[in-house]
Every structure is written in structure tokens, then in C-alpha cells.
């Protein structure tokens, strides 16, 4: 009996020791991974921290400093005040920064919502319906993703100039109208997501008498919310940071038409000449420009990660 007990307990002891060793390896591995991620996060956030500290550092303290300022002794908001008090492009008491933000919002959001809706509609047709030359048309759509549209900037300007879209308030149209239609990249992203949605849901809706548009608005759009929000963030960041389009079409227009990026560039160019090395003002403008993007990401990051990581409901 004793020999049997020893024989039985031997393998169990070996298994437990192996588990302890593997547990230690896993534990150490997690610590290493977390340490690497922490260092990487600090590396990514370091520029943002530098901008934040510098924006609250007065020019006098910055000029007297002999090394890096980790935090100002006397925090100052003079850099932020100059955005609103020394604005030479202020119209009717409204700073150019705020006016440019409003222009950027509607110029970005109007084509973004329209383009997302149409892209989802096209992707839904590709994923659920069979029609002639379906695969050929989709390959053409995918091929359009590889066309460098930035290379046709001057050609586009000539075209819009010939139809009168580069003068006065019509100069907004080249920045709005092209984005109101479906995007090849968005269609390519949404199609596999929609293919993952259970076909039984659509079939049950059709049996209940729902038509195409009822299914699209009542079922497809709600189920596609994570993917749509992910594409919304991409489109919003691209439209919000669209400096080249504003520089091409709005640079020579009146100040009330400027977008935020163009207004910031004009403001920095004007005010930086009055105070040499005005780093607080420059960093304040950078933070003010980044703030809306940070807010959007904080509110939408859950859906953004879900839309990127997962597909729709599976069969």
C-alpha cells in the first residue's frame, strides 16, 4: 500500500512542479509585456506632455531657464489668452479660432455622414445581393483605393475653377461635394463586416413584410454601429486635419471662410513675428487644435476597438 501511494503521488508532484514553473514563466512574461507597454506609452505621450507643460510656461520663465522645465514654477495662461485677445482676424467679436472650428465641423461632418451612409448601402448590396458583374465591379472599387488622389490636386483645382467652384462661398464646395459619395476604402472595410451578420435576421424581416429600405435602416444600420463608428473616426480625423484642401481653395478667400487648420496657421504666422520664440503660444494653439480629436476618441474608443477587432454577428 505504501509503495502504491508513493507511485501515485510521484507523477502528481511532478505535474504540480511543472505547473508552478509554467505559472512563474507566465507571470514573468506578463510583467515584461506590461513593462514594455508602459515604456511605449510614455514614449508616445512624452511629446504631448512637453506641449502641455510648455503651453503653461511664460515666455519670461522659458527664456531664463537653463534646462528642461518639467513643470513651470508660476503657471501662466498667457499663451491661451493671446489666441483670443491678440487675434487680428477677429470678426464681430468672434475669434478666428472659434469661427474656424465651426467651419471645420460642418465641412467635415456633412460629407462624412453622407459618405458613410452611401458606403454602407453599397457594401450591403455587395454582401447580400447577386447581380451581373458583381465581382468585377468590386475589384474596380478596390482598385480605386490604390489611386493617389493627392497627385490630382492641381487637376481637380482646374476642373473646379472651370465650373466656378473656386470663388467666393462656392470655394467650400470642392471640400464638401466629393466626400458626400461612397468611399472605396469604406466599402472595402464594411463588406466583410456585413457578410458576418446573420442572414436569418434579414430573412425573418423579409418574411414579416419589411422592404429593402426598412431592413436597411431598421436592422443593418443598428447592427453596423461599431464598424460605422470606426470609419467615422478615420473620416473625422482626415477631414479635421485637411490642411491642404483649405490651403488650396480657401487661402485667398475671406477670413470668415477659413477652417480651423488654416486659421491656426494664419494666427501663428502673424503672432509669432511679434514675440520671438513664443513657444507657449505655439503649444497652446497645438493643444486647442488637438482637443476635439481627443474628446471624440475618448467617447468613441469602445466602438472603435470593437469595430476594428470583431466582425458582425456570426451565422
C-alpha positions, 0 to 999 in steps of 0.5 A: 500500500505504501509503495502504491501511494508513493507511485501515485503521488510521484507523477502528481508532484511532478505535474504540480512542479511543472505547473508552478514553473509554467505559472512563474514563466507566465507571470514573468512574461506578463510583467515584461509585456506590461513593462514594455507597454508602459515604456511605449506609452510614455514614449508616445505621450512624452511629446504631448506632455512637453506641449502641455507643460510648455503651453503653461510656461511664460515666455519670461520663465522659458527664456531664463531657464537653463534646462528642461522645465518639467513643470513651470514654477508660476503657471501662466495662461498667457499663451491661451489668452493671446489666441483670443485677445491678440487675434487680428482676424477677429470678426464681430467679436468672434475669434478666428479660432472659434469661427474656424472650428465651426467651419471645420465641423460642418465641412467635415461632418456633412460629407462624412455622414453622407459618405458613410451612409452611401458606403454602407448601402453599397457594401450591403448590396455587395454582401447580400445581393447577386447581380451581373458583374458583381465581382468585377465591379468590386475589384474596380472599387478596390482598385480605386483605393490604390489611386493617389488622389493627392497627385490630382490636386492641381487637376481637380483645382482646374476642373473646379475653377472651370465650373466656378467652384473656386470663388467666393462661398462656392470655394467650400464646395470642392471640400464638401461635394466629393466626400458626400459619395461612397468611399472605396476604402469604406466599402472595402472595410464594411463588406466583410463586416456585413457578410458576418451578420446573420442572414436569418435576421434579414430573412425573418424581416423579409418574411414579416413584410419589411422592404429593402429600405426598412431592413436597411435602416431598421436592422443593418444600420443598428447592427453596423454601429461599431464598424460605422463608428470606426470609419467615422473616426478615420473620416473625422480625423482626415477631414479635421486635419485637411490642411491642404484642401483649405490651403488650396481653395480657401487661402485667398478667400475671406477670413470668415471662410477659413477652417480651423487648420488654416486659421491656426496657421494664419494666427501663428504666422502673424503672432509669432513675428511679434514675440520671438520664440513664443513657444507657449503660444505655439503649444497652446494653439497645438493643444486647442487644435488637438482637443476635439480629436481627443474628446471624440476618441475618448467617447468613441474608443469602445466602438472603435476597438470593437469595430476594428477587432470583431466582425458582425454577428456570426451565422 
